[in-house]
Amino acid sequence: MSYLPSSPNLNSLAGILMKYPRRGVLLFKLLEDVGKSFSPLSKNVRELIISYASALNECDFSYNGHKVKSAESGINDVIIEQLKADIDSAHVDEKLKPVLRFVKKLTLTPGEITSEDTQHIFDAGWDEQAFLESVCLCAIINCMNRFVMGIGADAVGIST
């Protein structure tokens, strides 16, 4: 069931987005654009960012929805838990750690982002396009997480 008073019996995200199609088109178009455009971030890195941001947001709907894709990319619950506990000791490529620190900060405390946070990404060897892609992907996933949590999809387990 959703939190929507007019449609408490909607039992799927697809049903909710059919009722409000403009919202779905806008949200998924953004995600599709990042997923299909050229990116210096590999598909695996993009999937890691999605899973990690969703885990930080405690958005089970999104996190569980991406588990299959994550597993195909070699990302499992252990890695996500390591990242949540301590990025420095997590078993991920050292080059990714500044990006993941930035994703964490942008997700949990966006008002605290500074140029120093971004400089760590560039110092690790990432270019401006990779930085922009990580920001866009993190922002879109945070938006999607808040959407599904806000309408009740996460709390009541609405399926896709």
Secondary structure as GFF3:
##gff-version 3
##sequence-region A 1 160
A	DSSP	alpha_helix	13	19	.	.	.	ID=ss1
A	DSSP	alpha_helix	21	36	.	.	.	ID=ss2
A	DSSP	alpha_helix	43	56	.	.	.	ID=ss3
A	DSSP	alpha_helix	60	65	.	.	.	ID=ss4
A	DSSP	alpha_helix	67	72	.	.	.	ID=ss5
A	DSSP	alpha_helix	77	85	.	.	.	ID=ss6
A	DSSP	three_ten_helix	87	89	.	.	.	ID=ss7
A	DSSP	three_ten_helix	94	96	.	.	.	ID=ss8
A	DSSP	alpha_helix	97	108	.	.	.	ID=ss9
A	DSSP	three_ten_helix	110	112	.	.	.	ID=ss10
A	DSSP	alpha_helix	115	123	.	.	.	ID=ss11
A	DSSP	alpha_helix	128	151	.	.	.	ID=ss12
A	DSSP	alpha_helix	153	156	.	.	.	ID=ss13
###
